[in-house]
């Protein structure tokens, strides 16, 4: 993998992690396009570190407050919302790893993501903010996040949809969705790090790795800011149409 391919994949990861169109699905297609199947899990880990950095920078103020007051209600909401994804990851990780490697269901998963986005856009606008969430709301949204263990079902799409169903304001839904992704992405990176320590990694140059991570961080930050602002006044159907079309193309090919 040369540095230019690394930058392109970093841009793809940064944008699609927070736009509701599935970063894992797009990275699978990107690696196929460049013939980089051997980069696999290690590349995904470094790209997710980039988007994790983007989240830390964007949410730095609220994260500092959580560090100062670690037993706050928001901390409890994030813990409860993360539990379903943890359970799904522990129980079914081998099964979903195999699906991710083969990509046989990716086309259908893009279509499913589109259906959820289209459905959410038809729901009557809610008014709940993050401070109005109950523990059940967070668990419900987290359950939707657990579905994103499938490679091309978008995590951000599912959590935003879950939040909208629980009558959250769309802007607040996107804000909480990305905040909830911090423990999910961190946990995923830690889990994947075992491959680095066991030496089960492909040979990727330091420059390519650095370029991929930096590009992922920069474009991830841009995507978070854009998406929270976008959903405030715009329809999610534009993303639904995109993943519908992409899913059909993948199935056709």
C-alpha positions as CSV (number, residue, x, y, z in Angstrom):
1,X,0.0,0.0,0.0
2,X,1.6,3.3,-1.1
3,X,0.9,6.6,0.7
4,X,-1.7,7.8,-1.8
5,X,-3.8,4.7,-1.4
6,X,-3.4,5.2,2.4
7,X,-4.7,8.7,2.1
8,X,-7.7,7.7,0.0
9,X,-8.6,4.9,2.4
10,X,-8.2,7.4,5.3
11,X,-10.6,9.8,3.7
12,X,-13.1,7.0,3.0
13,X,-12.9,5.9,6.7
14,X,-13.1,9.4,8.1
15,X,-16.2,10.4,6.0
16,X,-18.1,7.2,6.1
17,X,-17.6,6.5,9.8
18,X,-19.9,9.4,10.6
19,X,-22.0,9.8,7.5
20,X,-24.7,7.1,7.8
21,X,-23.4,4.9,4.9
22,X,-21.1,2.4,6.6
23,X,-17.4,2.8,6.9
24,X,-16.7,-0.9,7.1
25,X,-18.6,-1.6,3.9
26,X,-16.8,1.2,2.1
27,X,-13.4,0.1,3.4
28,X,-14.1,-3.4,2.2
29,X,-14.8,-2.1,-1.3
30,X,-11.8,0.3,-1.2
31,X,-9.4,-2.5,-0.3
32,X,-10.9,-4.7,-3.1
33,X,-10.4,-1.8,-5.5
34,X,-6.7,-1.4,-4.6
35,X,-6.1,-5.2,-4.1
36,X,-5.2,-4.7,-0.5
37,X,-7.0,-7.6,1.1
38,X,-3.8,-8.5,3.0
39,X,-3.9,-5.3,4.9
40,X,-7.1,-6.4,6.6
41,X,-7.6,-5.9,10.3
42,X,-4.5,-3.9,11.0
43,X,-5.3,-1.3,8.5
44,X,-8.9,-1.0,9.9
45,X,-7.4,-0.6,13.4
46,X,-5.2,2.3,12.4
47,X,-8.0,4.0,10.5
48,X,-10.3,3.6,13.5
49,X,-7.6,5.2,15.7
50,X,-7.8,8.2,13.3
51,X,-11.6,8.6,13.7
52,X,-11.2,8.0,17.5
53,X,-8.8,11.0,17.6
54,X,-11.4,13.0,15.6
55,X,-14.0,12.3,18.3
56,X,-11.7,13.1,21.2
57,X,-10.9,16.5,19.6
58,X,-14.6,17.3,18.8
59,X,-15.9,16.2,22.2
60,X,-13.0,17.4,24.3
61,X,-15.0,19.7,26.5
62,X,-17.6,17.2,27.4
63,X,-15.0,14.4,27.9
64,X,-13.1,16.6,30.3
65,X,-16.3,17.1,32.3
66,X,-16.8,13.3,32.4
67,X,-13.2,12.9,33.6
68,X,-13.8,15.4,36.4
69,X,-17.2,13.8,37.2
70,X,-16.9,10.2,36.2
71,X,-20.1,9.1,38.0
72,X,-22.4,11.5,36.2
73,X,-25.7,10.5,34.6
74,X,-24.2,10.9,31.1
75,X,-21.5,8.4,32.0
76,X,-24.2,5.9,33.0
77,X,-26.1,6.5,29.7
78,X,-23.0,5.8,27.7
79,X,-22.3,2.6,29.7
80,X,-25.8,1.3,29.3
81,X,-25.8,2.2,25.6
82,X,-22.6,0.3,25.0
83,X,-23.7,-2.9,26.7
84,X,-25.6,-4.4,23.7
85,X,-22.7,-3.9,21.3
86,X,-20.3,-5.5,23.8
87,X,-22.6,-8.6,24.2
88,X,-23.0,-8.9,20.4
89,X,-19.2,-8.6,19.9
90,X,-18.3,-11.2,22.5
91,X,-20.9,-13.8,21.5
92,X,-20.7,-13.5,17.7
93,X,-17.3,-12.0,16.9
94,X,-16.0,-15.1,15.0
95,X,-19.2,-15.3,12.9
96,X,-19.1,-11.6,11.9
97,X,-15.3,-11.7,11.3
98,X,-16.0,-14.4,8.7
99,X,-18.7,-12.3,7.1
100,X,-16.5,-9.3,7.0
101,X,-13.7,-11.2,5.3
102,X,-15.9,-12.7,2.5
103,X,-18.2,-9.7,2.0
104,X,-21.0,-11.9,0.7
105,X,-23.8,-10.0,2.5
106,X,-22.5,-6.5,2.0
107,X,-24.9,-5.6,-0.8
108,X,-27.9,-6.6,1.2
109,X,-26.6,-4.8,4.3
110,X,-26.3,-1.5,2.3
111,X,-30.0,-1.9,1.3
112,X,-31.0,-2.6,4.9
113,X,-29.2,0.6,6.0
114,X,-31.1,2.5,3.4
115,X,-34.5,1.1,4.5
116,X,-33.8,2.2,8.1
117,X,-32.8,5.7,7.0
118,X,-35.8,6.0,4.8
119,X,-38.1,4.9,7.7
120,X,-36.5,7.2,10.2
121,X,-37.1,10.2,8.0
122,X,-40.8,9.5,8.0
123,X,-41.1,9.6,11.8
124,X,-42.7,12.6,13.4
125,X,-40.0,15.0,14.7
126,X,-39.1,14.5,18.3
127,X,-37.9,17.1,20.8
128,X,-35.8,15.1,23.3
129,X,-32.3,16.3,24.0
130,X,-29.4,14.3,25.5
131,X,-30.3,15.4,29.0
132,X,-33.9,14.1,28.5
133,X,-32.7,10.5,27.8
134,X,-33.7,7.7,30.1
135,X,-31.7,4.6,30.7
136,X,-34.1,2.7,28.6
137,X,-33.7,5.2,25.7
138,X,-29.9,4.6,25.8
139,X,-30.3,0.8,26.0
140,X,-32.7,1.0,23.0
141,X,-30.3,3.1,21.0
142,X,-27.4,0.9,22.0
143,X,-29.4,-2.2,20.8
144,X,-29.5,-0.6,17.3
145,X,-25.7,0.0,17.5
146,X,-25.3,-3.8,18.1
147,X,-26.8,-4.4,14.6
148,X,-23.9,-2.5,13.1
149,X,-21.6,-5.5,13.8
150,X,-22.7,-6.5,10.3
151,X,-20.0,-5.0,8.1
152,X,-22.1,-2.8,5.8
153,X,-24.9,-1.8,8.3
154,X,-23.9,1.7,9.3
155,X,-23.4,2.2,13.0
156,X,-24.1,5.9,12.8
157,X,-27.2,5.3,10.8
158,X,-28.6,2.7,13.2
159,X,-27.9,4.8,16.3
160,X,-29.4,7.9,14.8
161,X,-32.4,5.9,13.7
162,X,-32.8,4.4,17.2
163,X,-32.6,7.9,18.7
164,X,-35.2,9.3,16.3
165,X,-37.5,6.4,17.2
166,X,-37.1,7.4,20.8
167,X,-38.3,10.9,19.9
168,X,-34.9,12.6,20.0
169,X,-34.4,15.8,18.1
170,X,-32.4,14.9,15.0
171,X,-29.5,17.2,15.8
172,X,-29.4,15.7,19.4
173,X,-29.7,12.2,17.9
174,X,-26.6,12.7,15.8
175,X,-24.7,14.3,18.7
176,X,-25.5,11.4,21.0
177,X,-24.9,8.8,18.3
178,X,-21.3,10.0,17.8
179,X,-20.7,10.4,21.5
180,X,-21.9,6.8,22.0
181,X,-19.4,5.7,19.3
182,X,-16.4,6.7,21.5
183,X,-16.5,3.7,23.8
184,X,-17.5,1.4,20.9
185,X,-14.6,2.5,18.7
186,X,-12.1,2.5,21.6
187,X,-13.2,-1.0,22.6
188,X,-12.9,-2.2,19.0
189,X,-9.4,-0.8,18.7
190,X,-8.3,-2.4,22.0
191,X,-9.8,-5.8,20.9
192,X,-8.0,-5.6,17.6
193,X,-4.6,-4.7,19.1
194,X,-3.9,-8.3,19.9
195,X,-3.0,-8.8,16.3
196,X,-0.3,-6.2,16.6
197,X,1.2,-7.7,19.8
198,X,1.1,-11.2,18.4
199,X,2.9,-10.1,15.2
200,X,-0.1,-11.2,13.1
201,X,0.0,-8.1,10.9
202,X,0.9,-7.4,7.2
203,X,4.0,-5.3,6.3
204,X,2.7,-1.7,5.9
205,X,5.2,1.1,5.8
206,X,5.2,3.7,8.6
207,X,4.5,6.5,6.1
208,X,1.4,4.8,4.7
209,X,0.2,4.0,8.2
210,X,0.7,7.6,9.3
211,X,-1.0,9.0,6.2
212,X,-4.0,6.8,6.6
213,X,-4.4,7.7,10.3
214,X,-4.0,11.4,9.8
215,X,-6.4,11.5,6.8
216,X,-9.0,9.5,8.8
217,X,-8.7,11.9,11.8
218,X,-9.0,15.1,9.7
219,X,-11.9,13.9,7.5
220,X,-13.6,12.2,10.5
221,X,-13.7,15.6,12.3
222,X,-15.1,17.3,9.2
223,X,-17.8,14.6,8.9
224,X,-18.9,14.8,12.5
225,X,-19.3,18.6,12.3
226,X,-21.1,18.4,9.0
227,X,-23.4,15.6,10.0
228,X,-24.6,17.2,13.2
229,X,-25.4,20.4,11.3
230,X,-26.9,18.6,8.3
231,X,-29.5,16.5,10.1
232,X,-30.9,19.6,11.8
233,X,-32.6,20.8,8.7
234,X,-32.1,18.2,6.0
235,X,-33.5,14.8,5.1
236,X,-31.8,11.5,5.7
237,X,-33.3,10.2,2.4
238,X,-30.3,11.4,0.4
239,X,-28.1,8.9,2.3
240,X,-30.8,6.3,1.9
241,X,-30.8,6.7,-1.9
242,X,-27.0,6.5,-2.0
243,X,-26.8,3.2,-0.1
244,X,-29.7,1.8,-2.0
245,X,-27.9,2.5,-5.3
246,X,-24.5,1.2,-3.9
247,X,-26.1,-1.9,-2.6
248,X,-27.7,-2.7,-5.9
249,X,-24.4,-2.1,-7.7
250,X,-22.6,-4.5,-5.3
251,X,-25.2,-7.1,-5.8
252,X,-25.1,-6.8,-9.5
253,X,-21.3,-7.0,-9.7
